[in-house]
């Protein structure tokens, strides 16, 4: 009977060691999971930061392009306005220099317009 109790104690000791090893392995897995969670959180934060930086950069670029386009359209508007004013002055000068020719041209345009609208 003494042999049985020794074997029983050795088996219990081996079982306790196995449980201890399982607990140690479980703690190692838990630690690795915690590290993984921290790494994922840091990665998520880095990606969000990068996204925000790119968004701000795109916004600044869009604002800059908008300002350039506004300046270009204002310059084009001013140029067109000056061209029309110049054309108006030129036409007025021509009419003052040749009034009969201007009346004849206007009558011809009116006649053509009347012909086109009748059909």
ABEGO torsion letter per residue (X at the ends): XAAAAAAAAAAAAAAAAAAAAAAAAAAAAAAAAAAAAAAAAAAAAAAAAAAAAAAAAAAAAAAAAAAAAAAAAAAAAAAAAAAAAAAAAAAAAAAAABAAAAAAAAAAAAAAAAAAAAX
